[in-house]
């Protein structure tokens, strides 16, 4: 049955939707969920119709982090097994940045631990007013090690330290103040507001957005001069794309008329 799949994938118009589908487990992460999200991202990446991906959770919560079975495996697994397991999440976080289209987290309810990491790994985060965010790993002696790299790129050092070492849940408003959330919408009508927000990508150049996304994350490790040089190269590539040439021509013709 479709509703028994741990992750659902669908495309409507220019929007691909990836839904974590374990509402009875608060959409907790396990190997099947992580694999399903990766599969959805790869499908969206190669589908020319898709301009944006939305990741959301079925039921009341976005994602509560690793499920109990996964935590039990961590406690008894060997070093090699733990390393392999950790890399599955690492690969997911990398894939989100590598695919050419924007990936948007639509967060209702709680996004905690690895679930919060999944949300903040996305290019954009849209939250319901009542949504809650947090990295409670330290409470069970665990370290939010990989998500730290994401958090540190989104918020100040002081805010990152507070979020990662205190393990507290914060509201959507606090998350936006910290820099983790882009927009907050009312709980009622949240899905419609998300649909309206992401529909804007349908009007934009797919190639231009893809090049911008790649460049934005590429300059993280570059000096200012290197970033400008890389930007100049991308500028040239953009000028040569069919999309840019057609849109510029259309713009010029419109002005002439």
C-alpha positions in Angstrom: 0.0 0.0 0.0 1.2 3.5 -0.8 0.4 4.8 2.7 2.7 2.1 4.1 5.8 3.5 2.4 8.1 5.3 4.8 8.6 8.1 2.3 6.1 9.4 -0.4 7.2 11.1 -3.5 5.0 13.1 -5.9 5.2 15.9 -8.5 2.5 18.4 -9.1 3.3 21.0 -11.7 6.8 22.3 -11.0 6.9 21.1 -7.3 8.2 17.8 -6.1 7.0 16.8 -2.7 8.9 14.4 -0.4 6.8 13.4 2.6 8.2 11.5 5.6 5.4 9.0 6.1 5.8 7.5 9.6 3.3 9.7 11.5 2.8 7.0 14.2 6.5 7.3 14.9 6.6 11.1 14.6 8.4 10.5 11.3 11.5 9.3 13.1 14.5 8.7 10.9 15.7 5.2 10.1 17.6 3.7 7.2 14.5 3.3 5.0 13.4 7.0 5.6 16.9 8.3 4.8 17.1 6.1 1.7 13.6 7.3 0.6 14.5 10.9 0.9 17.6 10.4 -1.1 15.7 8.6 -3.8 13.2 11.5 -4.0 15.9 14.1 -4.2 17.6 12.2 -7.1 14.3 11.9 -9.0 13.7 15.6 -8.6 17.2 16.4 -9.7 16.8 14.7 -13.1 13.2 15.8 -13.7 13.2 18.9 -15.9 9.7 19.8 -14.8 10.7 20.3 -11.2 11.8 23.7 -10.1 11.6 23.2 -6.3 11.4 20.3 -3.8 9.4 20.5 -0.6 10.2 18.1 2.3 7.4 17.7 4.8 6.1 15.2 7.4 2.9 13.4 7.6 0.8 13.9 10.7 1.5 16.3 13.5 5.3 16.5 13.4 8.0 17.1 10.8 10.5 14.7 12.3 11.5 13.7 15.8 15.0 12.5 14.9 16.4 8.9 15.1 13.8 6.3 16.1 14.3 4.0 19.1 15.4 1.0 17.1 18.1 3.1 15.4 19.3 4.4 18.9 19.5 0.8 20.1 21.6 -0.2 17.1 24.0 2.7 17.9 24.5 1.4 21.4 25.5 -2.1 20.2 27.1 -1.5 16.8 30.8 -1.7 16.1 32.9 1.3 15.1 32.7 0.4 11.4 29.0 -0.1 11.6 28.5 3.3 13.4 30.7 5.0 10.8 28.7 3.5 7.9 25.4 4.5 9.5 26.7 8.1 10.2 27.7 8.5 6.6 24.2 7.7 5.3 23.0 11.0 7.0 26.1 12.8 5.8 25.4 11.8 2.2 21.8 13.1 2.6 23.0 16.5 3.8 25.4 16.7 0.9 22.8 15.6 -1.6 20.5 18.4 -0.5 23.1 21.0 -1.5 24.2 19.2 -4.6 20.9 18.9 -6.5 20.3 21.9 -8.8 16.9 22.9 -7.5 16.0 24.6 -4.2 15.0 22.2 -1.4 12.5 23.6 1.1 11.6 22.2 4.5 7.9 22.8 5.4 7.9 22.3 9.2 4.8 21.6 11.2 5.0 20.4 14.8 8.4 19.3 16.1 11.7 19.1 14.2 14.2 17.6 16.7 17.7 16.2 16.6 18.3 14.6 13.2 14.9 15.9 12.2 16.0 19.5 13.0 19.2 18.7 11.1 17.3 17.6 8.1 15.1 20.8 8.1 18.1 23.2 8.6 20.1 21.3 5.9 17.5 22.4 3.4 18.0 25.6 1.4 14.9 27.3 2.9 12.9 26.6 6.0 9.2 27.5 6.2 7.6 27.0 9.6 4.1 26.8 11.1 3.5 29.3 13.9 3.4 26.4 16.5 6.5 24.6 15.2 9.3 23.7 17.5 13.0 23.2 16.8 15.8 21.7 18.8 19.0 19.7 19.0 18.5 17.6 22.2 21.3 15.1 21.5 23.5 16.2 24.4 20.8 15.1 26.8 21.5 11.4 25.9 25.2 11.8 25.7 25.2 12.2 21.9 26.8 14.9 19.8 24.9 16.8 17.0 28.2 16.5 15.1 27.2 16.7 11.5 24.4 19.2 11.9 26.9 21.4 13.7 28.5 22.2 10.3 25.0 23.3 9.0 24.1 25.3 12.1 27.4 27.1 12.2 26.8 28.3 8.6 23.3 29.5 9.5 23.7 31.3 12.8 26.2 33.2 14.9 28.8 31.4 17.0 27.0 32.3 20.2 23.6 31.1 19.0 25.2 27.9 17.6 26.8 27.2 21.0 23.5 27.8 22.8 21.4 25.6 20.4 23.9 22.7 20.4 25.0 22.5 24.0 21.8 23.3 25.9 19.5 20.9 24.0 16.5 23.1 24.5 13.5 23.3 22.2 12.9 26.7 20.7 9.8 28.2 19.0 9.5 29.1 15.4 9.8 32.8 16.2 13.1 32.1 18.1 14.3 29.9 15.2 13.7 32.8 12.8 15.4 35.3 15.1 18.4 32.9 15.2 18.5 32.6 11.4 17.3 29.0 11.1 13.8 29.8 9.6 13.0 32.0 6.6 9.2 32.4 7.0 6.6 31.7 9.5 3.0 31.0 8.5 -0.2 30.6 10.6 -1.0 26.9 11.4 -4.4 27.3 9.7 -3.7 27.5 6.0 0.0 26.6 6.3 0.0 24.2 3.4 -1.6 26.8 1.1 0.9 29.4 2.2 3.8 27.0 1.5 2.3 26.2 -1.9 2.1 29.9 -2.7 5.6 30.6 -1.5 7.3 27.8 -3.6 5.2 28.5 -6.6 7.4 31.6 -7.2 10.2 29.3 -8.3 8.1 28.2 -11.3 8.5 31.7 -12.8 12.2 31.8 -12.5 15.0 30.4 -14.6 15.9 26.9 -13.6 19.4 27.1 -14.8 20.0 30.5 -13.1 18.7 29.3 -9.8 20.8 26.1 -10.1 24.0 28.1 -10.9 23.2 30.5 -8.0 22.7 27.7 -5.5 26.0 26.0 -6.6 27.9 29.2 -6.4 26.5 30.2 -3.0 27.7 27.0 -1.3 30.9 26.9 -3.2 32.2 30.2 -1.9 32.0 29.0 1.7 35.7 27.9 1.7 37.0 30.6 -0.6 38.8 33.9 0.0 37.1 37.1 -1.1 39.3 37.3 -4.2 38.7 33.6 -5.1 35.0 34.0 -4.6 34.9 37.0 -7.0 37.0 35.0 -9.6 34.6 32.0 -9.3 31.6 34.4 -9.6 33.1 35.8 -12.8 33.4 32.3 -14.3 29.7 31.5 -13.3 28.7 34.9 -14.8 30.1 33.8 -18.1 28.5 30.4 -17.9 25.1 32.0 -17.2 25.3 34.3 -20.2 25.8 31.4 -22.5 22.8 29.4 -21.3 19.8 29.1 -23.6 17.5 30.3 -20.8 19.5 33.5 -20.2 19.7 34.3 -23.9 16.0 33.8 -24.5 14.9 35.7 -21.4 17.2 38.7 -22.1 16.0 38.8 -25.7 12.4 38.7 -24.5 13.1 41.5 -22.0 14.7 43.7 -24.6 12.0 43.1 -27.2 9.4 44.0 -24.5 11.1 47.2 -23.7 11.4 48.2 -27.4 7.7 47.6 -27.9 
